[in-house]
Amino acid sequence: MKNYDYLIVGAGLWGSVFAHEATKRGKKCLVIDRRTHTGGNIYCEDVEGINVHKYGAHIFHTNDKEIWDYVNSFVEFNRYTNSPVANYYGELYNLPFNMNTFYQLWKVKTPEEAKAKIAEQVKEAGITNPKNLEEQAISLVGTDIYEKLIKSYTEKQWGRPATELPAFIIKRLPVRFTFDNNYFNDRYQGIPNGGYNKLTEGLLQGVETRLGVDFFKDREALSALADTIVYTGPIDEYFGYAHGQLEYRSLRFENQLLDQENYQGNAVVNYTDSETKFTRIIEHKHFEFGTQPKTVVTHEYPQEWVKGAEPYYPVNNDKNTAIFNQYKALAQQESQVIFGGRLAEYRYYDMHQVIGSALKKVKVHFEGVLQD
């Protein structure tokens, strides 16, 4: 006798949405996670009453009203708007690239002047067929923006020269000829009041959850508990790295609790010079308009991923895509296993995309709705 309808490996956002929807349909689920907390990378840690985004800044944004209403049915979201600032050797610039940025760079005051300045630099560069990220960026925004606000930040992020990175990474640079510092164009944006744990707790309410449980240390016994496995971990690990390891970029965080109310005046400040080794400083209290007497700041350092480190950004080059496709073919042969989420699908997902992916899988699985 199986004890559960579904064993869900991973208590992150994808697994939590699936568990909630299956439970709602009368199914019995067991969620396990090797970490000691739920929520995966959206987990927040309470430090002096401040919700610290333990695995990096997470800002929810979407154009999909159904998904916005869905998350707000578990916890109300605030009106936080992401307006990062770039620090280049002490010079401050607004992001994304907009009229404020262009004024700070060139003292131009009209869209026509800004467009002319960019067009002049693009023409001087003479790039007609961009072959790498550097050429692609210069052909879109010219040399000044590239040199000050893109080049070093991107090279730190990916750990490779911009001339060795594929052009597609930066195909869509947000460039606005309005005075608008809102980083995202999406209609809906915010942070859960009380942090992301409220969202996870709402999704997993009434669902049996076991933490600190490593699926691979007791795979046979755990698999025997349920009719179907929902797997949200690394797909290469599931298949014992039979076709090799998939590559990721990882991150290292240095947190500081400071005895002051306000450190940098903004939630996100990017450091775009080459000498500063971290890419950005996050001041967490600003995500929720905090008035606590202290503050927590996090310095974020990109690094190469090694086995045992947290995998953050898949390296979707030709080599890794070929490896993933072999694992995907194996996954399609597993009739009693559902694969989902950023690690099982080896793709970078924003949070709204994770939820959308899980809800789509639910419709396919339970209602027989064909995927687009």
C-alpha positions in Angstrom: 0.0 0.0 0.0 1.3 3.4 -0.9 0.8 6.0 1.8 0.6 9.1 -0.5 -0.6 10.0 -3.9 2.4 12.3 -4.5 5.9 12.5 -3.0 7.1 16.1 -3.8 10.9 16.4 -3.7 11.6 20.0 -3.0 9.7 22.6 -0.9 10.5 25.5 -3.2 7.9 27.5 -5.1 7.3 25.0 -7.9 6.8 22.1 -5.5 4.7 24.1 -3.1 2.3 25.2 -5.8 1.9 21.7 -7.1 1.4 20.4 -3.5 -1.2 23.0 -2.8 -3.1 22.3 -6.1 -3.0 18.5 -5.6 -4.2 18.8 -2.0 -7.0 21.0 -3.1 -8.1 18.2 -5.5 -8.3 15.7 -2.6 -4.8 14.1 -3.1 -2.5 13.2 -0.3 0.9 14.7 -0.6 4.2 14.4 1.2 6.7 17.2 0.6 10.4 16.7 1.5 13.4 19.0 1.3 17.0 18.5 2.1 17.2 22.0 3.6 15.8 22.8 7.1 13.3 25.3 5.8 10.6 25.5 3.2 10.5 28.0 0.3 13.6 27.1 -1.5 15.5 30.3 -2.7 12.6 32.6 -1.7 13.1 31.8 2.0 13.5 34.9 4.3 15.3 34.9 7.6 14.1 37.2 10.4 17.0 39.4 11.6 16.0 42.1 14.1 12.5 42.2 12.6 13.9 42.5 9.0 13.0 39.9 6.4 16.4 39.1 4.9 16.3 37.4 1.5 18.7 34.6 2.4 19.4 33.5 -1.2 19.5 36.9 -2.9 16.9 39.6 -3.7 13.5 38.4 -4.9 11.2 40.9 -6.4 7.8 39.6 -7.6 6.6 41.1 -10.9 4.2 39.9 -13.6 1.7 41.0 -16.3 -0.5 38.0 -15.6 -3.4 39.1 -13.4 -4.4 35.5 -12.7 -1.0 34.8 -11.2 -1.0 38.2 -9.3 -4.4 37.4 -7.8 -3.2 33.8 -7.1 -0.2 34.9 -4.9 -2.3 37.7 -3.3 -4.8 35.1 -2.2 -2.2 33.7 0.2 -0.6 37.0 1.3 -1.1 40.6 0.5 1.7 42.2 -1.6 3.0 45.7 -1.0 3.7 48.4 -3.6 7.5 48.0 -3.7 8.9 49.2 -7.1 12.4 48.0 -8.1 14.5 51.1 -8.9 18.1 50.1 -8.6 21.0 52.5 -8.6 24.4 51.9 -10.3 27.6 52.9 -8.6 30.5 53.3 -11.0 33.7 54.4 -9.1 31.5 56.6 -6.9 29.4 58.0 -9.7 25.7 57.2 -9.3 23.3 56.4 -12.2 19.7 55.4 -12.3 18.6 52.0 -13.8 17.2 50.9 -16.1 18.7 53.1 -18.8 16.3 56.0 -19.0 16.3 59.8 -19.3 17.6 60.2 -15.8 20.6 58.0 -16.7 21.2 59.9 -19.9 21.1 63.2 -18.1 23.6 61.9 -15.5 25.9 60.7 -18.3 25.7 63.4 -20.9 23.5 66.2 -19.4 21.0 65.7 -22.3 17.5 66.8 -21.4 15.3 65.6 -24.2 14.6 62.2 -25.8 15.9 63.5 -29.1 19.2 64.5 -27.7 19.6 61.2 -25.9 18.7 59.2 -29.1 21.2 61.2 -31.1 24.0 60.6 -28.6 23.4 56.9 -28.6 23.1 56.8 -32.4 26.3 58.7 -32.8 28.2 56.2 -30.6 26.6 53.2 -32.3 27.6 54.6 -35.7 31.2 55.2 -34.5 31.5 51.6 -33.3 30.6 50.3 -36.8 29.3 47.0 -35.6 26.9 45.5 -38.1 26.8 41.8 -37.1 27.3 41.5 -33.3 29.3 38.3 -32.6 29.4 38.5 -28.8 27.9 40.2 -25.8 30.2 43.2 -26.0 29.4 43.9 -29.6 25.7 43.3 -29.1 25.6 45.8 -26.1 27.5 48.5 -28.0 25.3 48.1 -31.0 22.3 48.8 -28.8 23.3 51.5 -26.4 26.8 52.8 -27.5 30.1 52.8 -25.8 29.5 55.0 -22.7 26.7 53.0 -21.3 28.5 49.8 -22.1 31.8 50.8 -20.5 30.3 52.3 -17.4 27.2 50.2 -16.6 27.4 46.9 -18.5 30.9 45.6 -19.2 32.4 44.9 -15.7 29.1 44.1 -14.0 28.4 41.4 -16.6 31.9 40.0 -16.5 31.8 39.7 -12.8 28.4 38.1 -13.0 29.4 35.4 -15.5 33.1 35.1 -14.7 34.1 35.5 -18.3 35.2 38.4 -20.6 32.2 40.0 -22.4 33.9 39.1 -25.7 33.5 35.4 -24.8 29.8 35.6 -23.8 27.1 35.0 -26.4 25.2 38.0 -27.8 21.8 36.6 -26.9 22.3 37.2 -23.2 21.8 40.9 -23.7 19.5 41.0 -26.8 16.8 42.9 -24.9 18.3 45.8 -22.9 15.7 48.0 -21.3 16.2 51.5 -22.8 13.6 54.1 -22.1 13.3 57.7 -23.3 11.2 58.7 -20.4 12.2 59.7 -16.8 11.2 56.4 -15.4 13.3 54.4 -12.9 10.9 51.5 -12.6 13.1 48.5 -13.6 10.3 46.2 -14.6 7.6 47.0 -17.2 5.2 44.6 -15.7 1.8 45.8 -14.5 2.0 44.1 -11.1 5.0 44.3 -8.8 5.7 44.0 -5.0 6.9 42.1 -2.0 4.7 40.0 0.3 3.9 41.9 3.5 5.8 40.0 6.2 8.1 38.3 3.6 8.0 35.4 1.2 7.7 32.8 4.0 4.0 33.9 4.3 3.5 32.8 0.7 5.1 29.4 1.2 3.3 28.8 4.5 0.0 29.6 2.7 0.7 27.2 -0.1 1.8 24.3 2.2 -0.9 24.8 4.8 -2.4 21.3 5.5 0.3 19.6 3.5 2.6 17.1 5.4 6.2 18.4 5.1 9.4 16.8 6.2 12.6 19.0 6.3 16.2 18.0 6.4 15.4 14.9 4.3 17.7 14.1 1.4 15.8 12.2 -1.3 19.0 10.6 -2.6 20.1 9.2 0.8 17.0 7.1 1.1 15.7 7.1 -2.4 14.2 3.6 -2.6 12.2 3.9 0.7 11.0 7.4 0.0 9.9 6.5 -3.6 8.0 3.5 -2.3 5.7 5.9 -0.2 3.8 7.4 -3.2 2.2 6.5 -6.5 3.9 9.5 -8.2 7.1 11.5 -7.6 7.2 15.2 -8.3 10.8 16.1 -8.7 12.1 19.7 -8.6 15.8 19.1 -7.9 18.7 19.1 -10.4 17.8 16.8 -13.3 21.4 15.5 -13.7 21.5 14.4 -10.1 18.3 12.5 -10.5 19.9 10.4 -13.3 23.2 10.0 -11.4 25.1 12.4 -13.7 24.9 9.7 -16.4 25.5 12.3 -19.2 27.8 14.6 -17.1 27.2 17.6 -14.9 25.2 20.6 -16.0 27.0 23.9 -15.3 25.7 26.9 -13.3 26.9 30.2 -11.9 26.6 30.5 -8.1 26.6 33.3 -5.6 28.2 33.9 -2.2 26.6 36.3 0.3 28.2 38.4 3.1 25.6 39.7 5.5 26.1 42.6 8.0 23.8 43.8 10.7 24.5 47.5 11.1 23.6 49.7 14.1 22.1 52.4 11.9 18.6 53.0 10.3 19.6 53.5 6.7 22.8 52.4 5.0 22.4 53.2 1.3 18.9 54.7 0.9 17.8 52.0 -1.7 17.1 48.3 -1.7 19.5 47.6 -4.6 22.8 49.3 -5.6 24.8 47.7 -8.4 28.6 48.1 -8.5 29.5 48.3 -12.1 33.3 48.9 -11.9 35.9 46.2 -12.3 37.8 46.8 -9.1 34.8 46.1 -6.7 34.6 42.4 -6.4 30.9 42.1 -5.5 28.2 43.0 -8.0 25.7 44.6 -5.7 24.6 45.5 -2.1 21.1 44.7 -1.0 19.6 46.6 1.9 16.7 44.3 2.8 14.5 46.6 5.0 13.7 48.8 1.9 11.8 46.0 0.3 9.1 46.4 2.9 9.6 50.1 3.8 11.0 49.1 7.1 11.5 51.6 10.0 13.6 49.3 12.3 16.4 51.0 14.2 19.0 48.7 12.6 19.6 47.5 9.1 20.9 44.4 7.3 23.0 44.7 4.1 24.2 41.9 1.9 27.2 42.0 -0.4 26.7 39.6 -3.4 29.6 37.9 -4.9 29.2 35.8 -8.1 31.3 32.7 -8.3 31.8 29.5 -10.3 29.5 26.7 -9.3 31.0 23.5 -7.8 29.2 20.5 -6.7 27.8 21.1 -3.2 27.3 24.9 -3.8 23.9 26.3 -4.6 23.2 26.4 -8.3 21.6 29.7 -9.3 22.0 30.5 -13.0 22.1 27.8 -15.6 24.8 28.3 -18.2 22.6 27.8 -21.3 25.3 27.4 -23.9 25.4 24.8 -26.7 27.4 22.3 -24.6 25.0 22.4 -21.6 21.9 22.4 -23.8 23.1 19.2 -25.5 23.6 17.6 -22.1 20.2 18.7 -20.8 18.5 17.4 -23.9 19.8 13.9 -23.1 18.5 14.1 -19.6 15.2 15.5 -20.9 14.9 12.4 -23.1 15.4 10.2 -20.1 12.8 12.1 -18.1 10.2 11.5 -20.7 10.6 7.8 -20.2 9.8 8.1 -16.4 6.0 7.5 -16.4 5.6 7.9 -12.7 7.7 11.0 -12.2 6.8 14.6 -12.9 9.8 17.0 -13.4 9.4 20.7 -12.8 11.1 23.9 -11.7 14.3 25.7 -12.6 16.7 22.9 -11.7 14.6 20.0 -13.2 14.0 22.1 -16.4 17.5 23.7 -16.4 16.3 27.2 -17.1 16.2 30.5 -15.4 12.8 31.3 -14.1 11.4 34.4 -12.5 9.0 33.7 -9.7 5.8 34.3 -11.7 7.2 32.0 -14.4 7.8 29.3 -11.8 4.2 29.6 -10.6 2.9 29.6 -14.2 4.9 26.5 -15.0 3.6 24.6 -12.0 -0.1 25.6 -12.6 0.2 24.6 -16.3 1.6 21.2 -15.3 -1.3 20.8 -12.8 -3.8 21.4 -15.6 -2.1 19.0 -17.9 -1.8 16.3 -15.2 -5.2 16.6 -13.5 -7.4 18.0 -16.3 -5.8 16.7 -19.4 -5.3 20.2 -20.7 -2.8 20.2 -23.5 0.2 22.5 -23.1 0.7 25.3 -25.6 
